[in-house]
């Protein structure tokens, strides 16, 4: 039974070789020329048939793996050179000259107009708390023209505190008059007679009697 099992495949192979036993490989095969042909093959030998793939099966397409590209070389950038300014020469500041104070000479004015007395007028009369009940301080004004400041005023030969530059001026009949206030201790009301002396800055002086008719307290 084992010999007859291989007869059919051998007949097929023999027909494929055109009936010529020499066209068939005989390596490891024993062929006997007997009416009943028996082919003995090693049990370890396997004969397989190759079936070609159908013609309409597409062949696999080989796709190449992209190779990594080399990185672009770095771009060289030129750094501008920093131009250093040449050192600037510095010089010490010149010393500040301080002005020297000089005393201006006092100008010598032309000779002033003649000093002339015009009169004494009443200004005010206020109660003096230190001399009750009716003690008062009277303010009078001596008026004159000519001379120049500073002025000094005496009343009955007593020097009082006055404004040496005068307390003001006024014009009467085209003549400029200067007036200086002076104060004396009196009582409220009544006339005030007295003597007044004025000395100008140029040395001119006059002494004149005066009379104030009334000096009411305010």
C-alpha positions in Angstrom: 0.0 0.0 0.0 2.9 2.3 0.7 4.4 1.9 -2.8 1.1 2.5 -4.6 0.6 5.7 -2.6 3.5 7.4 -4.6 2.6 6.1 -8.0 0.2 8.9 -9.0 2.5 11.8 -8.2 5.4 10.1 -10.0 3.2 9.7 -13.1 2.3 13.3 -13.0 6.0 14.3 -12.8 7.0 11.9 -15.6 4.4 13.4 -17.9 5.6 16.9 -17.1 9.1 15.8 -18.2 7.9 14.5 -21.5 8.1 10.8 -20.5 11.9 11.1 -20.2 13.1 9.9 -16.9 16.4 11.8 -17.3 14.6 15.1 -17.1 13.5 14.4 -13.6 15.9 14.9 -10.7 17.0 11.5 -9.3 18.8 12.7 -6.3 17.8 10.5 -3.5 15.2 8.6 -5.7 15.3 4.9 -6.5 13.7 3.9 -9.9 13.2 0.3 -10.7 12.3 -0.8 -14.3 9.6 -3.2 -13.5 6.1 -3.5 -14.7 5.0 -2.5 -11.3 7.1 0.7 -10.6 7.7 1.4 -7.0 9.2 4.7 -5.9 10.6 4.9 -2.5 11.3 8.4 -1.1 12.9 9.2 2.1 10.3 9.9 4.7 12.0 13.2 5.6 11.7 14.5 2.0 8.6 16.6 1.3 7.5 17.6 -2.1 5.5 20.8 -2.3 4.0 22.6 -5.2 4.5 26.3 -5.8 1.5 28.3 -6.6 2.3 31.6 -8.2 0.4 34.6 -6.9 -2.5 35.8 -9.1 -1.4 38.3 -11.7 -3.8 41.0 -10.5 -2.2 41.1 -7.0 -0.3 44.4 -6.8 3.3 44.1 -5.9 4.2 45.7 -2.6 5.6 49.2 -3.1 8.8 50.0 -1.4 8.7 53.3 0.3 12.0 54.8 1.4 12.3 56.2 4.8 13.3 59.9 4.5 16.8 60.4 5.8 17.2 63.2 8.3 18.6 66.3 6.6 21.6 68.0 8.1 20.8 71.2 9.9 21.6 74.4 8.1 25.0 75.8 9.1 24.7 78.8 11.5 24.6 82.2 9.9 27.5 84.4 10.9 26.5 87.9 11.9 29.0 90.6 12.3 28.9 92.6 15.4 29.6 96.3 14.9 32.5 97.6 16.8 31.8 100.2 19.4 33.6 103.5 18.7 34.9 104.9 21.9 35.0 108.7 22.0 38.4 110.1 22.9 38.7 111.3 26.5 37.7 114.9 26.9 40.1 117.0 28.8 38.6 118.8 31.8 40.0 121.9 33.3 39.3 123.3 36.8 36.8 126.0 36.9 38.2 129.5 37.2 37.8 130.9 40.6 34.9 133.2 41.1 35.9 136.8 41.8 33.9 138.3 44.5 33.2 142.0 44.0 34.9 144.2 46.5 32.5 146.4 48.5 33.4 150.0 48.2 31.7 152.8 50.1 30.1 155.2 47.6 31.1 158.7 48.2 28.3 160.9 49.6 27.2 163.3 46.9 27.5 166.9 47.9 24.2 168.5 46.8 23.9 172.1 45.9 23.0 174.4 48.7 19.3 173.9 49.8 16.7 176.6 49.8 16.6 178.8 52.8 14.8 177.3 55.8 11.6 179.3 56.6 8.9 178.7 59.3 5.2 178.6 58.2 3.3 177.6 61.3 2.2 175.0 63.9 -1.2 173.2 63.6 -3.2 170.9 65.8 -3.4 167.2 64.9 -4.9 165.3 67.8 -5.1 165.0 71.6 -5.5 161.7 73.4 -6.0 160.9 77.1 -2.9 159.7 78.9 -3.8 156.8 81.4 -0.7 157.5 83.4 -2.0 161.1 84.3 -5.7 160.8 85.3 -8.2 162.3 85.2 -7.5 164.7 82.3 -3.9 164.3 81.4 -3.3 163.9 77.6 -0.8 163.6 74.8 -1.1 166.3 72.2 0.2 165.8 68.6 1.2 169.0 66.8 2.6 169.5 63.3 5.3 172.1 62.5 5.3 173.3 58.8 8.3 174.8 57.0 10.0 175.0 53.6 13.7 174.8 52.6 16.7 172.9 53.9 16.9 169.1 53.7 16.7 166.0 55.9 17.4 164.8 58.4 15.4 167.2 60.6 15.5 167.7 64.3 12.7 169.3 66.3 12.7 170.9 69.8 9.7 172.1 71.8 10.5 174.6 74.5 14.1 173.5 74.2 13.2 169.8 74.8 14.2 167.4 72.1 11.4 165.0 71.1 11.3 161.8 69.0 10.4 162.7 65.4 10.5 161.3 61.9 13.8 162.8 60.7 12.8 162.6 57.1 9.5 164.4 57.7 5.9 163.1 57.9 4.9 164.5 54.5 4.7 167.5 52.3 2.1 169.7 50.6 2.0 172.6 48.1 0.5 176.0 49.0 0.6 178.9 46.5 3.2 177.1 44.4 5.6 176.5 47.4 6.4 173.0 48.6 6.2 172.7 52.4 7.4 169.9 54.7 5.7 169.0 57.9 7.0 167.1 60.9 4.8 165.8 63.8 5.9 166.2 67.4 4.2 165.4 70.7 3.9 167.2 74.1 2.2 166.4 77.4 -0.8 168.5 78.1 -4.4 168.3 79.4 -7.6 168.0 77.5 -8.8 171.2 75.9 -7.6 174.8 76.0 -5.0 176.8 74.0 -1.4 175.7 73.6 1.3 178.4 73.3 5.0 177.4 72.9 8.3 177.7 71.1 9.5 175.3 68.4 13.0 174.9 66.9 13.7 173.1 63.6 17.3 172.2 62.4 17.8 170.9 58.9 20.4 168.4 57.6 22.4 171.3 56.0 22.7 173.0 59.4 20.1 175.7 58.8 17.8 176.3 61.8 15.0 178.5 63.1 13.2 179.0 66.4 9.7 180.4 66.3 6.8 181.0 68.8 3.5 179.5 68.0 -0.1 179.5 69.4 -2.8 176.8 69.1 -6.2 178.1 70.0 -7.7 174.8 71.2 -6.8 171.1 71.8 -9.8 169.0 72.6 -9.4 165.4 73.6 -10.8 162.8 71.2 
